[in-house]
Amino acid sequence: MEYIYAALLLHKANKEINEENVKKVMTAAGLQADDARVKALVAALSNVNIEEAINKAIPVASAAPVSAETAQAAPQEEKKEEEKEISTEEAASGLSGLFG
């Protein structure tokens, strides 16, 4: 991921995404860049319109966050369903005792 982050930083700074610049960003972040990975990244991004890719990804990333109330409601609903199942099972076992 750090290689992609380096490329995104270079893109944001309007710098060319090349091996030398990616290595500089990685070094500045305190990371050691693997030459093979840097070459692969630069080659993979050579024909990619990064701005277009970012714009396509935004609708997924900008989805409305789940509120704390909604996040807590789902587990409570599951618990209610489990309680109903347990109650039904307990009732069935109690009835079987009556009939033999």
N, C-alpha and C positions, 0 to 999 in steps of 0.2 A: 504494500500500500504506500509505503513512503516514497517509492519511485513515482507513483501517480500523483501524490501530493506535490512532489517537486515540480512535475510538469505543470500542474495546475497553478502553482505559485508563479512559475515563469510565464505562463499564459496571462495571468492576472496583471503581471508587471510589464506586459507587452514586450517580453524578451523572447528571443528565438529559443525554441526547444531543441537543443543539440546536446551532444554528449558532454561537452565541456561545461555548459551551464547547469545541466542536471547534476553533475559531479560537484560543482561549486555549492549548489543548494544543499545537497546531501552533507557535504563537509561542514557547511555553516550550521547545520542542525546537529552536528556531532555524530553523524553516521558515516560508516565506511561504505562507499559505493562499489558494487560489483560491476566490473566492466562489461561482462556479458549481459547482465540485466539492463544496464544503461543503454547498450546498443540495441537490445531487443525493444525497449520502450520507445526509443527515438524512431526506430524503423516502423513500429506499429502505429505511431502517431503521425507519421509523415504524410499520410493521405487522409487524415481525420480533421474535420472542421470542428474544433473543440467547442467553439461558441455554440454551434448548432447542437452538439451532443449535450451540452449543459442545459440548453433551453428545452430540449426534449425530456430531460431528466427532472426538471423542476416540478411538473405536476405531481410526480410521485413523491418528491421530497416535501412538497408544500401541503400535503394532506393535513386535514385538521387534526390537531393533537387530541388525544382522548382525555377527557376530564377525569379527575380523581374519582368523582362520584360514579361515572360510567364504568371505570376500571374496577371499582369495588362492587358494583351491582352484579356483574357477571358471576363472580365466585359465589355470591350470596344466592343467586338463582340456582346455581349448580347444587349448593348445599340443600336447598329446599327440595329439589328433585331427589337427591339421595335420601333425605329424610322420609319422603313419601314412599320410596322403594323399600326402605327398611321397615316402615310402618306396615306396608302391605305384606311383606315377608313375615313379619312377626304375627300379624293377624292370621295369616294362612297357617302358620305353625300352631297357633293357639286353637284354631278350628279343628285341625287334624287330631288334636288331643281329645276333643269332645267326641269325635266320631270314630275313634279307634285306633 
